[in-house]
């Protein structure tokens, strides 16, 4: 059952595009394009691990979380639940922060999105949440807008995630088997710094984020919701 409660600005259409990419168009793997961690910031990046970078004009919270994430990734034996939680925090800290964005297409946090849905997420963000950001960027008032200053996660849960639904033909014969994978589910809340150009109370402040880990050890986000677990019956 879908959550029908009114959602705050920012994440609503982002949720929609992720849901469409995974379920509404016949499977996760058909959404190709926008490969790699393209950086549109124009300010450069630094790296302390083999998977993710940090923009040079990162906020204090982004730096803090990135240091913790790098430390977790560089361990000989990783704590998957802890690392997944830090990936979720890193995404939120960048995607929902406008104050350090320098271009209209500088969509934060894309490197943490699974590559197969990165392009539609990018497009949807530009049309909506980052389209709103561009208004303040053009006004020269971006520094007085959204900046995530703190985030908190509940203990990460091990869950099963449906990557591809079963497909059948007109006779009911299975054409494609359903693909279910192990995943991590992170419930996260965050706060914004005080802002003069926008009302931070109008924007999203919580979410439930689902993350998978590939064979190379890369953690990537496959689903973002409005703060409620997508299906508690799928918990491992």
C-alpha positions as CSV (number, residue, x, y, z in Angstrom):
1,X,0.0,0.0,0.0
2,X,1.3,3.4,-0.9
3,X,1.6,6.1,1.7
4,X,-1.0,8.7,0.8
5,X,0.0,11.4,3.3
6,X,1.0,14.8,2.0
7,X,4.7,15.0,1.3
8,X,7.0,18.0,1.7
9,X,8.7,19.7,-1.2
10,X,11.8,18.2,-2.8
11,X,11.6,14.4,-2.6
12,X,8.1,13.9,-4.0
13,X,8.9,13.6,-7.7
14,X,12.3,12.0,-6.9
15,X,10.4,9.2,-5.3
16,X,8.2,8.9,-8.3
17,X,11.1,8.5,-10.8
18,X,12.8,5.9,-8.7
19,X,9.6,3.9,-8.4
20,X,9.0,4.1,-12.1
21,X,12.6,3.1,-12.9
22,X,12.4,0.0,-10.7
23,X,8.8,-1.1,-11.1
24,X,6.7,0.8,-13.6
25,X,8.7,0.1,-16.7
26,X,9.5,-3.5,-16.4
27,X,12.7,-3.7,-14.4
28,X,15.7,-2.0,-13.0
29,X,18.2,-3.0,-15.7
30,X,16.5,-1.3,-18.7
31,X,17.4,2.2,-17.4
32,X,20.8,2.7,-18.9
33,X,22.9,5.8,-19.5
34,X,24.6,8.5,-17.6
35,X,27.4,6.0,-16.6
36,X,30.1,6.9,-14.1
37,X,30.3,9.6,-11.5
38,X,30.0,12.7,-13.6
39,X,30.9,15.9,-11.7
40,X,29.1,19.1,-12.8
41,X,30.1,21.3,-9.9
42,X,33.0,23.1,-11.7
43,X,34.8,23.3,-8.3
44,X,36.7,20.1,-8.4
45,X,36.8,17.1,-6.0
46,X,39.1,15.3,-3.6
47,X,39.2,11.7,-2.7
48,X,40.1,9.6,0.4
49,X,38.8,6.3,-0.8
50,X,38.4,4.3,-4.0
51,X,34.7,4.8,-4.5
52,X,33.4,8.3,-3.8
53,X,34.7,11.9,-4.0
54,X,34.1,15.0,-2.0
55,X,33.5,18.4,-3.7
56,X,36.2,21.0,-2.8
57,X,33.6,23.4,-1.5
58,X,31.9,20.8,0.7
59,X,29.9,22.0,3.7
60,X,31.2,21.1,7.2
61,X,28.6,18.3,7.5
62,X,29.5,16.9,4.1
63,X,33.2,16.8,5.2
64,X,32.4,15.2,8.5
65,X,30.3,12.4,6.9
66,X,32.7,11.9,4.1
67,X,35.6,11.4,6.6
68,X,33.5,8.8,8.4
69,X,32.5,7.1,5.2
70,X,36.1,7.0,3.9
71,X,37.3,5.5,7.2
72,X,34.6,2.8,7.0
73,X,35.5,2.0,3.4
74,X,39.2,1.7,4.1
75,X,38.8,-0.9,6.8
76,X,40.1,-4.4,6.1
77,X,36.8,-5.8,7.2
78,X,33.9,-3.5,6.5
79,X,30.8,-3.1,8.6
80,X,28.2,-3.1,5.8
81,X,25.3,-1.7,7.9
82,X,27.4,1.2,9.2
83,X,28.8,1.9,5.7
84,X,25.3,1.8,4.1
85,X,24.1,4.3,6.7
86,X,27.0,6.7,5.9
87,X,26.2,6.4,2.2
88,X,22.6,7.4,2.9
89,X,23.9,10.4,5.0
90,X,26.3,11.4,2.3
91,X,23.6,11.4,-0.3
92,X,21.2,13.5,1.8
93,X,24.0,15.9,2.8
94,X,24.7,16.7,-0.9
95,X,21.4,16.3,-2.7
96,X,19.4,18.4,-0.2
97,X,22.1,21.2,0.0
98,X,21.9,24.1,-2.4
99,X,24.3,26.6,-0.8
100,X,27.4,25.1,-2.4
101,X,26.0,24.5,-5.9
102,X,27.5,26.7,-8.6
103,X,25.6,25.6,-11.7
104,X,22.0,24.7,-12.6
105,X,23.0,21.1,-13.4
106,X,25.1,20.6,-10.3
107,X,22.8,17.9,-8.8
108,X,24.3,16.7,-5.6
109,X,24.7,13.1,-4.5
110,X,24.4,11.4,-7.9
111,X,27.5,9.4,-7.3
112,X,25.6,7.5,-4.6
113,X,22.7,6.6,-7.0
114,X,22.9,3.2,-8.8
115,X,24.2,3.9,-12.3
116,X,21.2,2.3,-14.0
117,X,18.8,5.0,-12.7
118,X,21.2,7.9,-12.4
119,X,20.2,9.5,-15.6
120,X,16.4,9.6,-14.9
121,X,17.1,10.8,-11.4
122,X,19.3,13.6,-12.8
123,X,16.7,14.6,-15.3
124,X,13.9,14.6,-12.8
125,X,15.9,16.6,-10.3
126,X,16.7,19.3,-12.9
127,X,13.0,19.5,-13.8
128,X,11.8,19.9,-10.2
129,X,13.9,20.2,-7.0
130,X,17.0,21.7,-8.8
131,X,14.8,23.7,-11.1
132,X,13.7,25.5,-8.0
133,X,17.3,25.9,-6.9
134,X,18.2,27.5,-10.1
135,X,15.9,30.4,-9.4
136,X,18.0,31.3,-6.3
137,X,21.2,30.7,-8.2
138,X,20.2,33.2,-10.9
139,X,19.2,35.7,-8.2
140,X,22.6,35.4,-6.5
141,X,20.9,34.3,-3.3
142,X,22.0,30.6,-3.2
143,X,24.0,31.1,0.0
144,X,20.8,31.8,1.9
145,X,19.0,28.7,0.9
146,X,19.1,25.0,1.8
147,X,22.0,23.5,3.7
148,X,21.8,20.2,5.5
149,X,23.6,20.8,8.8
150,X,23.0,17.5,10.6
151,X,21.6,14.0,9.9
152,X,20.7,11.0,12.1
153,X,20.0,7.4,11.1
154,X,18.3,4.5,12.9
155,X,20.1,1.1,13.0
156,X,20.4,-0.2,9.4
157,X,18.1,-3.1,8.5
158,X,19.0,-6.1,6.3
159,X,16.2,-6.5,3.7
160,X,15.4,-8.2,0.4
161,X,14.9,-5.9,-2.5
162,X,13.1,-6.7,-5.8
163,X,15.4,-5.6,-8.5
164,X,13.3,-7.0,-11.4
165,X,9.7,-8.2,-11.4
166,X,8.7,-11.5,-12.9
167,X,7.5,-11.2,-16.5
168,X,5.0,-13.7,-18.1
169,X,3.7,-14.1,-21.6
170,X,0.0,-14.2,-22.7
171,X,-0.1,-17.9,-21.7
172,X,1.1,-17.3,-18.2
173,X,4.5,-18.8,-19.0
174,X,7.4,-17.1,-17.2
175,X,9.6,-15.1,-19.6
176,X,11.9,-13.5,-17.0
177,X,12.4,-14.6,-13.5
178,X,12.1,-12.1,-10.6
179,X,15.4,-10.9,-9.3
180,X,15.6,-10.3,-5.5
181,X,18.8,-9.2,-3.9
182,X,20.1,-8.6,-0.4
183,X,20.0,-4.9,0.5
184,X,20.2,-2.4,3.4
185,X,17.4,-0.1,4.5
186,X,18.3,3.1,6.2
187,X,15.8,5.4,8.0
188,X,17.2,8.9,8.1
189,X,16.2,12.3,9.4
190,X,18.0,15.6,8.9
191,X,17.9,19.3,9.7
192,X,18.8,22.4,7.7
193,X,20.7,25.5,8.8
194,X,18.6,28.6,9.2
195,X,17.9,30.2,5.8
196,X,16.6,33.6,4.9
197,X,15.7,33.0,1.2
198,X,13.5,29.9,1.8
199,X,11.3,28.3,4.5
200,X,13.2,25.2,5.5
201,X,10.1,23.9,7.2
202,X,8.5,23.4,3.7
203,X,11.2,20.9,2.6
204,X,11.7,17.2,3.1
205,X,13.4,16.2,6.4
206,X,13.2,12.4,6.5
207,X,13.4,9.4,4.2
208,X,13.9,5.7,4.0
209,X,16.7,4.8,1.6
210,X,17.5,1.3,0.2
211,X,21.1,0.5,-0.7
212,X,22.7,-2.5,-2.5
213,X,26.3,-3.6,-2.6
214,X,27.9,-5.0,-5.7
215,X,30.6,-7.5,-6.1
216,X,33.2,-4.8,-6.3
217,X,32.2,-3.5,-2.9
218,X,30.4,-0.4,-4.2
219,X,27.3,0.7,-2.3
220,X,24.6,2.4,-4.3
221,X,21.1,3.7,-3.7
222,X,18.2,1.9,-5.5
223,X,15.2,3.4,-3.8
224,X,14.2,6.5,-1.8
225,X,10.9,6.8,-0.1
226,X,9.0,9.4,2.0
227,X,10.3,8.1,5.3
228,X,8.4,4.8,5.6
229,X,9.9,1.3,4.9
230,X,8.8,0.2,1.4
231,X,7.7,-3.3,2.5
232,X,8.4,-4.6,6.0
233,X,7.5,-8.1,4.8
234,X,10.8,-8.1,2.8
235,X,13.0,-7.7,5.8
236,X,15.7,-10.4,6.0
